[in-house]
Each structure stands twice: as C-alpha cells, then as structure tokens.
Amino acid sequence: MAAVDIRSARSALLIDASSGKALFERDPSKKLPAAGLARLAPLLVICEAFDRGDISGEMPVTVDEAAARIGGTTAFLRAGETMDAQSLLLAAVMINAGDATHALAAAACGSDTAAISAVNERLAGLGVDSVYTDICGAEQSFSALELAAIASALIKSPTYLKYSTKYYEHISHESAGETELASPNKLIKQYSGCIGVGTGSSASAGYCGLFAARRGESAYIAVVLGAKNGAERFETGRELLDHGFSAFRSVRVSGAGEAFGTVSVSGSLVREINAEAADDTFLLLSMNKREYTLEALLPDSLSAPVEKGERIGTLTVRANDGEVLAETPLVADKSAAKAGFSDFFRIALNGFLHIG
C-alpha cells in the first residue's frame, strides 16, 4: 500500500473489477461532488439499452430544448437538430457530452421522465442511493465505492467497450459543420490496457477521474475524487492501477459450463447428470500467493426430478493453508424428469423383446 501516493485527492479507491474487492482505499464511502462523472449513470442506461436492442445506431434522434440547454462538456447540439444515435453515443462515451447523453437517454426510454426513472432504478440495483431529478444528475455527489459500482457495470457493456478506447473522432451536424471529439481521459493513450471510463471537474468537485484497465485476465478500476489539478488526477489513477497490476493477478479458475464431476440420478430415465460451473470464477491472488486447489462438493446421488440449471453442489477454491478463497455453484447440465410406471414398463418390454 505504501507504494501508492494519492497526493491531494480527497478520496481514492482501487478495486478488482471481477470480484469488487477493494485493494486500496481512502475515505471510499464519503459522498463527494462528482462533476461530470454523474453523467456515467445515464450512460450506463443508454449502453444497456443498445445492448438489448431497444435502440439502434441508425435511429434518428431529435434534440430537444432541455438537451440543447445543458452546459459543461457538450457536442454543441442545437434544439430541433436530428442526428443518428450512433453519433450521439460516440459523443456521450468519448467526451461525456451532456447534450448527447440527455438526448439519447430520453430517446432510449421514451421521455425525459422515463429516463430519470430508469437511471434511478438502475442505480438502486447497484446499491447506489443517489436520486436523480434530471437526466444528467447535475450537482450529484457519489462515494468512490458508488462510482466504482457504476464503472464495473459499464465495462461489462459491449456497446460501451466498442467506443470507450477511441481517442479522437468527429461527428457531423444535420445542417453544416462538425464537432471534434477528443477524449479528456489521457490514460486511454498513455496507459497500457486502459478501457475507460471518464473524467470531470468543477469548483466544488475539484478534479475527478474514474479509470479502468485490463491486461489478460486482470482488470482494475481506480477512482480519484477531489484532486487539486488534472495532472495529479491522472498520476494518482496511474499509480493506483500500477499497484493492482504489480501486486495482484486475476486467475480464471473455472469457466461457465465447465464440468466438475457427475452425479447419479434415481427415479429417472436419465441415469446421471454432469455438475457444471454456473459462472466464470475469477480468483484474485497476491503475487506471493500462487497455489490453490479446487474441491467439488457433490451429493452421492439425486432423486428425480432435477431441472437443468438447478444447483446441485459447490465448487470451493482453497489456498494451501486451507483458507477458502472463492466458491461458485455447481448446477445440473440437463434435466432429469421423474419416470412413471409406463416408462419402466416400456424399458422392460424392450429388453424382453431384444433378448427374444
């Protein structure tokens, strides 16, 4: 921990993106003004709407008065202007443009009111208790832990990751002219493996940054709130991420669908089922703790009926000293319906006929 110098930041946090485990923290629960980082919550709602197919890149979006009036970082959109959703998304992801974020959120959800509700519902699902009264969350405060939760969800979105590492682009306006988009997140170009997330600054918030980076199986999220200038914001984010990659490593110990034994089934025409991992399981290891073992705890047998995906055991990951490092459910790879008298009679009859 001493290797990290968080300088002037009022709050700082480093988490492992896979497990959410905090690896470094200073006042991680303290609510602080977040400046433009508040726009990442509606951006999450927007990206997940794209992921689901609720909105497509070709969809035309008309900018309303409320979106055009937003200050701060914008894409210089004009009220009544129509632009394709993909161009607006590019501006929202790359430069955190408030006008593009507002217009897209309203289009994806159907109205400004519906967008605000969707943002608040999504935040509640992440355990974030901030309540938005406008789409872009003007004057919102967050803790570093809350911002890390938003970032963790955002970097799981394929739509977000499609644009998050772009550094320089431009979008064309309906009438004439272009807006140049240059990402303010310098780590995208300067830090190996950086995949986002955003920056913001204001008189009350100071200089804030939310940074994510992935190398191989390891991914970390760094939060910096209230730095005294932009240079210290980026340097602190870099040092936090360096600490993660130098002191820890993430190992995938099981993959979703990977089999870890079989279990016999009684009372069914299906005689046995495979026990498979329900999810990918990643293990965060310090560089001086490299060894672990896997133990599959399964019953000797099961009685029908058994449903596909039903939990039937547990995969436990242990360190050499016996410490439990992780657990993941083992589930049935297929269903085993309960057999009736007619099923067994048919089997017996077929066997008799075969012998004959």
N, C-alpha and C positions, 0 to 999 in steps of 0.2 A: 504494500500500500504506500509506503514512503516514496516509491518511485514516481508517484503521480503528484504533480504540482498543479492544484486547481486555481492558483493565482487569486484573482479578485472575485471569482464567481460567488454569488450568494447561495447557490445550490448546485450540486453536481451529482451525477449518478451514472454508473456503468452497470448494465445488466447483460446476462447471456440471453440472446434472443430466443433460443429454443426452450429453455426452462423458466426464464424470467427471474433467475437467481441474481440478486444484487452482488456485485463484485467490488464495488467501491461506491461510497455514498457520503454526501454531506447535506444534511437537512433535506432528505429526499421527500418528506411528507409536507414540507412547508409550502403553502399556497403563495404563489408569486405572479405578478403580471407576466404574461407570456407574449405580448405584442402579436406579431403576425403568425406565430405558431398556433394561435387559436383557429386559424383557417384550416388546419390539418384535420380537424374533426369533420367538417362538411366535406372535405376532400375524400376522406375515408368512405363516407356515404356515397359520394359520386362514383368512386372507383369500384365499389362493390356493386353498384347498380349496373355499371358497364360489364363487370364480371358475370352478372346474372343474365345479361342481355336485355335489361329493362330500357337501355338507351344504347344507340349505336353511334359510331363515329361520323356517319354520313348524315345524321339527323340535324336539320336546321334548327337553330336556337335563336330566338329573338330577344335581344337585350332590353330589359325594362328600365324604367326610370330609377328604381331603387338600386339596381346593379350598377348603372352608369354613375350614380352619385357617390359610390364608395371611394374613399380616399386611400392613402398609403400606396403600396405597390399595386399597380393595375396594368392591364393590357390596353389601356386607352380606348375602351369600347364606348360607343355612343348609343344613347337611348334610341330604340327603334331599329338599330342595326341587327342584321341577321348574319350569323356565322355558323359553320359546321361545328358539331360537338367535339370533334377530334382536335380542332384548332384551339378551342376554348380549354380543353383538357390539357393540352400542351402548355398553355399559359398558366393554368392552375397548378400543375405539377412543377414546372420548371422554376417559375418566379413567385409562386404563391399569390398570384394575381387575384385580388378581392373581387373585381367585377366579373371575371370569368368564373370564379368559384360560385358566386351568388347566382349567376345566370344558369349555370349547369345544374346546381342543386335544385333550383326551382323547376327546371325542365325535367329532371330525372324523377322528382317526387310529385310533380303536378301543380304545385303552387308554393309560394313563399311559406305559408303557414304549415303546409305538409312537410316542407323541407326542414323547418325548425323542429317539428315534432320528431322527424326521422333522426336528426342529429342528436336530440336529447335521449331518444330511445337507444340509439347505438352507444352513446356514452354511458348510459345506465348499465347496459350489457357488459361494458368493460370495467364497471366498478368506479366510474368517474362521476362525481356528484355535482359537477358544474352544470348549470342550466342556462341554455341559450335563449335569448329573446329576439335575436336577429340571426340571420343565416351564418354570417362570418364571425360571430362571437366577439364583437367589439368590447374591449376592456375586460375580457375574461382573464381570470387567474387560474393557474394549474400548479400542481406539485410536479416535481420531476418524475415521481412514480406514475402519475396520471399520463404525462406526456409519453413516457416510455411505453405504457399500455397502448396508447393510440398508435405509436410508431410500430409496435410489434404487430398490430393488426394490419397496418397499412403495407408493410413489406411482405405480407402474405398475399396481397392482391396482384394477380398477373397484369392487370391493367396499369396499376401504379408502376410496377417494375419495368414496363415497356417504355416508360418515359423518364423515369427517375434519374437515369445516369446521363441524360442529354445535357450538354453544357451550353450550346449556342444554336438557336433556331430562329425562325421568324414566322409570323402569321400575317395573312393578307386580309385587309378590311374590305367590306362589301362595296363601298363607293370607290375609294382610292387609298393608296398608302399601305405601309406595313408597320408592324411593331416588332422590333428586335427583342428576342428573349435570351438573356444571358443569366444563367443560374448564379445566384448570390452565394451558393454553397461551394466555397473554394475547394473543399475536400473531395468533391467529385472528380476533379482533375489532379489533385495533389496527393490523395491518399489511396493506396492500393486496395481495391476491393470495396470502395465506398459505393453504396447503393441509395443514398438519400440522407436526410429527409427534408430539413428545412431550417431557415433562419428567420430572425425577426429582431427588431429593436425599436425602442421608444424611450422617451424621457423617464417614464416610470419604471419600465421593464429593464432598462439597460440593454446589453447585447446578449441575445439568447440563441442557442443552437441545439438542434436535435440531429444526431448523426448516426447512421447505421453502416456497417461494413461486414462483408462476408469474404472469407477465404477458406476454400474447401468446405468442410462440414461445420466450421466455426463461424458464428455470427454474433456481433455485439451491437448494443445500442448505447450511445452516450448522450447525456442530457447536460446542458450548461445553461444556467439561468443567472442573469444579472451580472455578467462580466462588464468590466468598465470600458472596454473597447472591442472592436471587431477582431483585432489581431489576437487578443487574449482568449476570446471566444473560440476561435479556430485552434489555437495552440492547446487549449485545455481539452477540447474534443479529441484532438490528435493524441494527446498523452493518455487520455482515458482508453481509447481504442488500442493504443500500443500496449497498455497494461494488460488488456484482455488477451491479445494475441501472444504476448510473451510469457504470461504466467499460467494460461489455461489452454485446454484444447477440447473440442467437442467431438465425440465419437458416436457414430450411429451403431448401437448395439443390437437393434432388431429393426426389421422393416415390416410395414403393414402387409399382412398376408403371409409372412414367413412362418413355416410350421415348426412347432416345438413339441412334437410327440403326438401320439394317438390315444384315443380312449374308446374302449368297447362300449357298445350300447345294447341293452337288453330290451325286449319287447318291441323290436322294430325289424323291418326287413333290411335296414341299414345296420350292418354289424359293427362298424367303427367309424369314428369321425376324427379328423385332424384338428388339433388345437393350434390356432394361428394367432399371431400378434394382431391386436386390434388397430394399433397405430405404429408409426415410426417412433422409436425411442432413442433419444439422444442423451448421452451422458457427458456432463461437464467434469473434466478431470484437471486437477492441477498438474503441472509439469513433473512434479516429484511423486505423483501417484498414478502409475501407469497400468497396474494389474487389476483385473476384475474377473468374476465368474458369473455365469448365468445359471439360474435354477428354475426349472419349470415345475410348479406345484399343480398336479392334476389328480383328479379322483381316480380310483381303480376302475370304476365303471359308471355309466349313466343310465337312467331309465327313460325310455321314450314317453312323451315326445320331447325332442330337442329342436329348437329353432336355430336356423342359420344366424350367426352373429350373437348368439346367446353366450354370456360369459360362463366359462367352464373351468377356469383356472387363473393362475397368476404367474407371470414371468418376473423373477426377482434378480436384480443385479447387485452383487455384493463385492466389496473390497476384500483383499486378502485377510484383513483383520476381522472380517465378519460384518462390518458396517453395511447396512442396506443403503445403496446409492440411488436406486430407482426401482419402480415397479410399474408394470403395464399389464392390462387384462389380456388373457388368452381366451379366444372365442371360437365357437364351432364354425368349421368351414362350410358346413352344409346342414340341412335339416334332416332329422330322423323322425318320421311320423310313427305314431303308435300303430302297430299292426293289429288287425282284428282276426277273429277265428277264420274267416274266409281266406285271408291271406296265407295263414299257416296251412289251411286245408289244401289250397292250391299248390303250395310248395311240396307238401307231402304227396299229393297226387302226381305231380310232375316227376317226383323222384321215383314213385312206384312205376309209372309208365316207362321211364328211362331204363329202369332195371329190367322190366319185362321185355 
